[in-house]
Amino acid sequence: MPRPQQSVRPRESVRVATGNAAFDWDHFDPEAYVASNYADHVRDDDRRILQLVRDYFASRLDPRQPVPVGGDVGSGANLYPAFTMLPFCRQVVLYEHGRANVQWLERQRPSYADFWAPYWHILQTRDAYDSVADPRHEFSRKAVVQKNSLFKLGRREWDLATMFFVAESITDQENEFQTALRRFVRVLKPGAPFAAAFMENSSGYYVGGLRFPAVLVDEVDIKTYLTPLTDELHVTRVQTAQPLRDDHHAMILALGTAGGGARS
């Protein structure tokens, strides 16, 4: 789940690259990423996104009748998107490409770090989440880590999905961004709910001194690209009082249901 970091000085010069394959995803540093984004406190924009996703999923899903499979695309070093699906799925797939991120997820899966507890507490204010007696045990029991590329997602396999700060943050090419959105929606069964979050107008970011790409997107772009793929769509711009860097002002959250005719 790549997001820009604030005031990070790169250890190497900025390289010119084109497309997802030009970047070294196996050396994305999850420890540096989580330390900068999640371990210290819950940011105001993450809190608002959690609240919106919580309420949307709880309004459309019943924990007494869990769906077979939910999936988080590009989990990286972030567990809270998976948390939003936990009461409603019998299995939660953590779908991640980078080797170091996969290893980090495998370490978190048996017993996740204590700093994730405040994220669960935000969800727990709704009955569906409060019904989970032991979220750490439930996560360990349901989570499955799968290493693969977003571009190799299957068709109509999942009943619920999340994708946070991934499609716009894995490439510098707009056509690959659009393909990523299509593949994400395509993996869902028709009518299945989803939540997807995006950095607004990110121009790229550093993690552990390595530069990674981004595509500039705004609220209009997300509506334009997702509307043909969905039966229901709600797009919200979530502003922040805690910018990650000088040009960061907001995140964009899309909530909706998959349509029946997503293209490949």
Residue pairs with C-beta under 8 A, 6 or more apart in sequence:
1 74
1 75
1 76
1 77
1 78
1 81
1 164
1 165
1 166
1 169
2 28
2 33
2 74
2 76
2 165
2 166
2 169
2 170
2 205
2 207
2 212
2 214
3 33
3 37
3 165
3 169
3 199
3 202
3 205
3 244
4 199
4 202
4 204
4 205
4 206
4 214
4 244
4 245
4 248
5 32
5 33
5 36
5 37
5 205
5 206
5 207
5 244
5 245
6 36
6 243
6 244
6 245
7 245
8 36
8 206
8 207
8 209
9 209
10 206
10 209
10 210
10 211
11 209
11 210
12 209
12 210
12 211
14 211
15 211
17 23
17 172
17 213
18 172
18 173
19 171
19 172
19 173
19 176
20 151
20 170
20 171
20 173
20 176
20 213
22 213
23 170
23 212
23 213
24 210
25 97
25 98
25 99
25 101
25 170
26 98
26 99
26 100
27 98
27 100
27 208
27 210
28 76
28 98
28 100
28 101
28 207
28 208
28 210
28 212
29 100
29 207
29 208
29 210
30 76
30 77
30 100
30 101
30 103
30 104
31 77
31 104
31 208
32 207
32 208
33 76
33 77
33 207
33 208
34 77
34 78
34 104
36 207
37 43
37 77
37 78
37 244
38 46
38 77
38 78
38 80
38 115
38 116
38 119
39 113
39 115
40 115
41 118
42 118
42 119
42 122
43 240
43 242
44 240
44 241
44 242
45 238
45 239
45 240
45 242
45 250
45 251
46 80
46 119
47 122
48 238
49 164
49 197
49 238
49 251
49 253
50 80
50 84
50 119
50 122
50 123
51 122
52 236
52 238
52 253
52 255
53 81
53 84
53 162
53 195
53 253
53 255
54 84
54 122
54 123
54 125
54 126
54 129
55 126
56 193
56 195
56 234
56 255
57 84
57 85
57 88
57 128
57 160
57 193
57 195
58 126
58 127
58 128
58 129
60 193
60 257
61 67
61 87
61 88
61 128
61 160
61 193
62 88
62 128
63 87
63 88
63 128
63 131
63 132
66 87
66 88
66 89
66 90
67 88
67 89
67 90
67 159
67 160
67 192
68 89
68 90
68 91
68 159
69 89
69 90
69 91
69 92
69 93
69 157
69 158
69 159
69 160
70 82
70 85
70 88
70 89
70 91
70 92
70 93
70 158
70 159
70 160
70 161
70 162
71 92
71 93
71 94
71 95
71 157
71 158
71 160
71 161
71 162
71 187
72 81
72 82
72 85
72 92
72 93
72 94
72 95
72 161
72 162
72 163
72 164
73 95
73 150
73 153
73 161
73 162
73 163
73 166
73 184
73 187
74 95
74 96
74 97
74 150
74 163
74 164
74 165
74 166
74 170
75 81
75 82
75 94
75 95
75 96
75 101
75 105
75 145
76 96
76 98
76 101
76 166
77 101
77 104
77 105
78 164
79 108
79 112
79 116
79 119
79 139
80 116
80 119
80 164
81 162
81 163
81 164
81 195
82 92
82 94
82 139
82 143
82 162
83 116
83 119
83 120
83 123
83 135
83 139
84 123
84 162
84 195
85 92
85 160
85 162
86 92
86 129
86 132
86 135
86 138
86 139
86 142
87 128
87 129
87 131
87 132
88 128
88 160
89 142
89 159
89 160
90 142
91 142
91 144
92 139
92 142
92 143
92 144
93 144
93 146
93 158
94 105
94 109
94 143
94 144
94 145
94 146
95 146
95 148
95 150
95 153
96 102
96 105
96 145
96 146
96 147
96 148
97 147
97 148
97 149
97 150
99 147
102 145
102 147
105 145
106 145
109 139
109 140
109 143
109 145
110 140
111 136
111 140
112 136
112 139
120 129
120 135
123 129
124 130
124 132
132 138
150 166
150 167
150 170
150 180
150 183
150 184
151 179
151 180
151 183
153 183
153 184
153 186
153 187
154 187
155 186
155 187
156 186
156 187
156 188
156 189
156 190
157 187
157 189
158 187
158 188
158 189
158 192
159 188
159 189
159 192
160 188
160 192
160 193
160 194
161 184
161 187
161 188
161 192
161 194
161 195
162 194
162 195
162 196
163 184
163 194
163 195
163 196
163 197
164 195
164 196
164 197
165 197
165 198
165 199
165 251
166 180
167 177
167 180
167 181
167 184
167 196
167 198
168 177
168 198
168 199
168 202
168 214
168 215
168 217
169 199
169 202
169 205
169 212
169 213
169 214
170 176
170 180
170 212
170 213
171 177
171 180
171 213
171 215
172 204
172 213
172 214
172 215
173 215
174 215
176 215
177 215
177 217
178 225
181 196
181 225
181 226
181 229
182 229
182 262
182 263
182 264
183 264
184 194
184 196
185 194
185 226
185 229
185 230
185 258
185 259
185 262
186 229
186 258
186 262
186 263
186 264
188 194
188 258
189 258
190 231
190 258
190 259
190 260
191 231
191 257
191 258
191 260
192 257
192 258
193 255
193 256
193 257
194 254
194 255
194 256
194 257
194 258
195 253
195 254
195 255
196 226
196 253
196 254
197 251
197 252
197 253
197 254
198 217
198 222
198 251
198 252
198 253
198 254
199 214
199 217
199 248
199 251
199 252
200 217
200 218
200 219
200 237
200 248
200 249
200 250
200 251
200 252
201 216
201 217
201 218
201 247
201 249
202 214
202 215
202 216
202 247
202 248
203 214
203 216
203 247
204 211
204 212
204 213
204 214
205 211
205 212
205 214
205 245
206 212
217 252
218 252
219 235
219 237
219 252
222 235
222 252
222 254
223 233
223 235
226 233
226 235
226 254
226 256
227 233
228 259
229 258
229 259
229 262
229 263
230 256
230 257
230 258
230 259
231 256
231 257
231 258
231 259
231 260
232 256
232 257
233 254
233 255
233 256
234 254
234 255
234 256
235 252
235 253
235 254
235 255
236 252
236 253
236 255
237 250
237 251
237 252
238 250
238 251
238 252
238 253
239 249
239 250
240 248
240 249
240 250
240 251
243 249
